[in-house]
Amino acid sequence: MDTHLDQAQEPELAKELKQEQTLRTEIYLVLSALFRSAPSEEVINFLKTLDIEASESAMQKAWIAIKQAATQSNQEALENEYQDLFIGIGRGEVVPFGSWHRTGSMMEKPLAEIRHDLELLGIERDEQVKEPEDHIAALCEVMAMLTDEEDALQQAVFNKHIGPWFNSFTRQLEAAESANFYKSAAQLCEAFLTLEQVRFSVNTKSSKHKLKIDVKNVTDYE
């Protein structure tokens, strides 16, 4: 009888896992869109109409904050805010690049490492994209692409290329003088990536024949 019960539960479990995977993909893509450029009218309208779960959590509070910020926003102010925060004259108030947060300089070893790993993954940079590959938007986009891969590969990429510096980035953004709407974006980024960090804090075993690349190639690159 237990066997029949387990078999009956399998489709439901698979459905839940698929829903979780889809949600994670969508959140990574939202973060990528928010940090790639000033949010478009389409993104703002999406945020305004969010259906937020009732149970209290860091993610719930972050969604409430960004929904409210989107509702109160206007496009010109958003574009000016993004310009001041991330572009500026010479450099914006906030640096969205992993190399800078990890080494204090741009174009350092962390950038070489992500370029190496993206080559192993078979992920090519779009010719229209000007930013280096260690930009937070680019890394969130990579993670969105990997959510249907095994946890071991996702873990290796996240722990190596996002985990070490996202807290530094979100703290810098929250403290920036020009941040208004983007304070809520920082809150969402911090809440979600912290959940992902917890998710990937355990050792995940891998059946490597299913991976596009050997996880060891990512984790051991020097």
Backbone torsions as a table, in degrees:
resi	resn	phi	psi	omega
1	MET	NA	-40.3	178.1
2	ASP	-59.9	-37.2	180.0
3	THR	-63.2	-44.2	178.5
4	HIS	-63.2	-37.7	179.0
5	LEU	-64.6	-44.4	179.2
6	ASP	-61.5	-42.1	179.5
7	GLN	-64.3	-37.1	178.7
8	ALA	-67.4	-32.4	-178.2
9	GLN	-78.7	-22.1	-174.7
10	GLU	-57.8	-48.3	179.1
11	PRO	-60.4	-38.3	179.7
12	GLU	-66.1	-41.6	178.2
13	LEU	-64.2	-42.6	178.5
14	ALA	-61.5	-39.2	178.6
15	LYS	-64.0	-43.7	179.5
16	GLU	-64.0	-41.7	179.4
17	LEU	-64.2	-39.4	178.4
18	LYS	-65.5	-40.9	178.9
19	GLN	-64.2	-41.1	178.5
20	GLU	-63.6	-43.2	179.5
21	GLN	-61.5	-44.3	-180.0
22	THR	-63.2	-42.3	179.4
23	LEU	-63.2	-44.1	179.2
24	ARG	-62.5	-42.2	177.8
25	THR	-58.6	-47.2	-176.8
26	GLU	-65.1	-38.4	-179.7
27	ILE	-68.3	-42.1	176.0
28	TYR	-58.9	-39.8	-179.8
29	LEU	-70.2	-35.6	175.0
30	VAL	-62.0	-47.8	179.3
31	LEU	-61.8	-42.0	178.6
32	SER	-60.3	-44.2	179.7
33	ALA	-64.6	-40.2	-178.7
34	LEU	-65.2	-36.0	-175.7
35	PHE	-97.1	-11.6	177.7
36	ARG	-73.9	-38.5	-178.8
37	SER	-161.1	173.5	175.8
38	ALA	-58.9	137.0	-175.8
39	PRO	-59.0	133.8	178.8
40	SER	-73.8	169.4	176.4
41	GLU	-60.1	-35.9	178.9
42	GLU	-63.3	-44.3	179.1
43	VAL	-64.5	-44.8	179.9
44	ILE	-61.5	-42.8	178.8
45	ASN	-64.0	-37.3	175.5
46	PHE	-61.1	-46.0	-178.4
47	LEU	-67.3	-34.9	179.6
48	LYS	-64.4	-28.8	-173.8
49	THR	-105.8	19.7	179.4
50	LEU	-59.7	137.7	172.6
51	ASP	-99.6	105.6	-170.2
52	ILE	-98.8	134.5	-178.9
53	GLU	-65.8	154.4	-174.0
54	ALA	-79.6	-29.9	-175.8
55	SER	-68.3	132.9	-175.3
56	GLU	-74.3	133.8	177.7
57	SER	-163.2	171.3	177.2
58	ALA	-62.6	-38.0	178.5
59	MET	-67.5	-40.3	178.8
60	GLN	-61.0	-45.0	179.9
61	LYS	-63.4	-37.9	179.8
62	ALA	-67.0	-42.1	178.5
63	TRP	-64.4	-41.6	178.3
64	ILE	-60.6	-43.6	-178.3
65	ALA	-64.1	-44.1	-176.1
66	ILE	-75.6	-29.6	174.9
67	LYS	-64.9	-43.7	178.9
68	GLN	-65.2	-42.3	179.4
69	ALA	-63.2	-39.9	178.6
70	ALA	-65.5	-40.3	-179.5
71	THR	-63.3	-34.0	-176.8
72	GLN	-91.6	-1.1	-172.3
73	SER	-86.3	162.4	166.8
74	ASN	-135.7	151.8	-167.8
75	GLN	-62.1	-42.4	-178.9
76	GLU	-63.2	-43.1	179.0
77	ALA	-64.4	-38.2	178.4
78	LEU	-62.8	-43.9	-179.7
79	GLU	-65.5	-40.5	177.7
80	ASN	-65.5	-41.6	179.9
81	GLU	-63.1	-45.5	179.5
82	TYR	-61.7	-42.7	179.3
83	GLN	-58.4	-48.7	-177.9
84	ASP	-66.2	-39.3	-175.2
85	LEU	-73.6	-47.4	-166.4
86	PHE	-112.5	-11.6	-178.2
87	ILE	-119.7	-63.5	176.3
88	GLY	62.8	-162.2	174.0
89	ILE	-105.9	102.3	-174.8
90	GLY	91.4	-51.5	177.4
91	ARG	-162.1	142.3	178.0
92	GLY	-78.4	178.7	179.0
93	GLU	-67.1	-28.1	-174.2
94	VAL	-120.1	136.2	180.0
95	VAL	-104.8	115.9	-175.7
96	PRO	-93.4	22.8	-175.3
97	PHE	-111.9	133.0	-178.3
98	GLY	-60.2	-40.6	-178.0
99	SER	-56.8	-43.1	-177.1
100	TRP	-65.3	-44.6	-177.8
101	HIS	-70.2	-27.5	-176.3
102	ARG	-93.4	-27.1	-175.9
103	THR	-126.0	-13.9	-176.4
104	GLY	87.4	-0.9	-179.6
105	SER	-137.1	156.8	176.8
106	MET	-84.7	159.9	172.1
107	MET	58.4	37.7	-179.0
108	GLU	-100.4	-166.4	-173.9
109	LYS	-52.7	-41.4	179.2
110	PRO	-56.9	-33.8	177.5
111	LEU	-69.3	-42.3	177.3
112	ALA	-61.0	-37.1	-178.9
113	GLU	-68.0	-43.6	-179.4
114	ILE	-68.5	-35.3	177.3
115	ARG	-63.9	-40.9	178.1
116	HIS	-62.1	-45.9	-176.4
117	ASP	-71.3	-35.0	176.3
118	LEU	-64.7	-35.6	176.4
119	GLU	-64.6	-41.3	176.9
120	LEU	-63.4	-37.1	-178.9
121	LEU	-76.7	-12.7	-177.3
122	GLY	76.6	23.3	179.4
123	ILE	-98.9	119.0	-178.4
124	GLU	-102.1	143.1	179.0
125	ARG	-75.6	134.8	177.1
126	ASP	-64.8	134.0	-177.6
127	GLU	-62.4	-25.0	-179.2
128	GLN	-79.3	-14.1	-179.3
129	VAL	-84.6	123.1	-176.9
130	LYS	-92.8	-26.6	-174.1
131	GLU	-71.3	147.7	173.0
132	PRO	-60.2	159.2	-173.6
133	GLU	-70.2	-12.0	178.3
134	ASP	-91.7	13.8	173.3
135	HIS	-67.8	140.5	-176.6
136	ILE	-58.1	-35.8	179.4
137	ALA	-65.5	-41.8	180.0
138	ALA	-65.2	-41.0	-179.1
139	LEU	-69.1	-37.0	175.4
140	CYS	-65.1	-36.8	177.9
141	GLU	-65.7	-40.3	176.6
142	VAL	-61.1	-45.1	179.8
143	MET	-63.4	-36.7	176.6
144	ALA	-61.0	-37.2	179.5
145	MET	-70.7	-23.2	-174.1
146	LEU	-97.5	-1.4	-173.6
147	THR	-66.5	-17.1	176.0
148	ASP	-96.9	6.7	174.2
149	GLU	-89.3	172.3	178.1
150	GLU	-62.3	149.7	-179.4
151	ASP	-56.6	-34.5	-177.0
152	ALA	-61.6	-39.3	178.9
153	LEU	-71.5	-44.3	176.7
154	GLN	-58.3	-43.6	-179.9
155	GLN	-60.3	-44.8	-178.0
156	ALA	-62.2	-44.0	-178.5
157	VAL	-69.4	-46.4	-178.6
158	PHE	-63.4	-50.4	-175.1
159	ASN	-64.6	-27.5	-178.3
160	LYS	-87.7	-39.4	-167.8
161	HIS	-110.7	-15.5	-179.7
162	ILE	-121.3	-46.4	-176.0
163	GLY	-50.4	-42.6	-174.4
164	PRO	-68.9	-14.8	-170.9
165	TRP	-137.9	-6.3	-174.5
166	PHE	-64.4	-31.3	177.8
167	ASN	-63.1	-40.5	178.4
168	SER	-63.1	-41.1	179.1
169	PHE	-64.9	-48.6	-176.8
170	THR	-67.8	-35.2	176.2
171	ARG	-64.3	-42.7	179.0
172	GLN	-62.3	-40.5	-179.3
173	LEU	-69.1	-42.5	179.8
174	GLU	-63.3	-30.1	-177.2
175	ALA	-90.2	-7.3	-175.7
176	ALA	-67.2	136.4	-177.3
177	GLU	-63.2	-35.4	-176.3
178	SER	-82.5	-7.2	-175.2
179	ALA	-73.3	126.6	174.0
180	ASN	-129.7	-82.5	173.2
181	PHE	-56.0	-38.2	-172.9
182	TYR	-74.3	-9.8	169.9
183	LYS	-64.0	-39.7	178.5
184	SER	-72.0	-32.6	175.5
185	ALA	-65.2	-38.5	176.5
186	ALA	-64.1	-40.3	179.4
187	GLN	-63.1	-43.7	178.6
188	LEU	-65.0	-43.9	179.2
189	CYS	-60.6	-45.9	-179.5
190	GLU	-63.4	-45.7	-177.2
191	ALA	-64.1	-47.2	-176.0
192	PHE	-70.9	-46.0	-177.6
193	LEU	-69.0	-26.3	173.3
194	THR	-67.1	-41.1	174.8
195	LEU	-59.9	-42.9	179.1
196	GLU	-65.2	-38.0	178.8
197	GLN	-62.5	-41.7	176.6
198	VAL	-64.5	-43.4	179.4
199	ARG	-57.0	-40.0	-175.6
200	PHE	-98.6	13.6	-179.9
201	SER	-81.8	-14.4	177.8
202	VAL	-95.3	156.5	177.4
203	ASN	-74.7	123.7	-179.5
204	THR	-105.6	121.9	178.9
205	LYS	-77.7	150.5	-176.5
206	SER	-129.8	138.2	167.5
207	SER	-92.8	94.8	-163.9
208	LYS	-64.6	-18.5	179.2
209	HIS	-66.0	-16.5	-179.9
210	LYS	-91.4	-10.6	-176.1
211	LEU	-84.9	148.3	175.3
212	LYS	-68.5	-31.1	175.7
213	ILE	-135.4	162.7	175.4
214	ASP	-76.1	126.8	-179.5
215	VAL	-54.9	-34.1	-179.2
216	LYS	-58.7	-33.4	179.4
217	ASN	-63.7	-32.2	178.6
218	VAL	-79.1	-48.8	-170.8
219	THR	-74.3	-25.0	-174.6
220	ASP	-100.5	2.4	-176.8
221	TYR	-64.9	132.7	175.9
222	GLU	-119.8	NA	NA
